[in-house]
Amino acid sequence: MRTTIDLPEGLLDEVLRTTGATTRREALVAVLEDFLRRQRLRRVAEAAGGLDLDLDVRALRAAGEERLDG
């Protein structure tokens, strides 16, 4: 998608240097992908603290043995 945006030149130069990208497009795609990856990781981390798993070690072992016995 073609888009025209006004970015601070110094910021874009730093992104180019930091990412090692050879083009502005490559640099911006890398930054956007990294942003989305971090947001996904943040959501997973937040969810991990909210999961209430009522696990019984003996029941888990028995289920695993049943699966192996097939």
N, C-alpha and C positions, 0 to 999 in steps of 0.2 A: 504494500500500500504506500503510495507516495503522500508525504505530509510535509508541510513547511512549518517549521517552528523556530523561534528565536531563543537560542541558548547562550548563556554566558561563555565567551570564548575560552577563558581561562579554565573553566570547569570542563569543557569538552577536551581541551588539550591535556588536562590531568587524567581524564578517563582514557584517552588514547595511550598515554604513557603507562598508566597502571595496568590496563588490560593487555597491552602489547599488540593491540589491533592495528591493522594497516590502513583501515578506512574508518570514516566516521560511522557509517552504517554498521560495520562489524563491531565497533566499540559500543554503540547504543544497544544493539541486539544482545551483546554479552552482559551489559549492565541490567537490561530488562529481564533476561533469563535468570541472572543471579538474584535479582529482587524477588522474582516469583518463587524461586527455590527456597529462599530464606523465609518467605511468608508461609510456604507449605510446611517447612520445618517448625516454625513457630506454632502453627496450628496443631501439629502432631504433638509437640511438647506440651501444649496446653491441655490437649485431650488426654495425654498419658497421666496427668495428675488427677483427672476426673473419672478414670475408669475404676469401677469397683468390681473386681473379679473375685467371686467366692469360689476359690479353688481348693480342692482337697487333694493332697499329694497321692493318697492311696487310690482315689477315684481316677486320677490322671494316669497313674501307672496301670491300673486295671484296664482302662480304655486303650492304652497303648498296646498292652498285651493282647487284647481282643483283636485289635487291628492287625497285629503281626500274625496271629493265628488264623485270621481271615476266614 
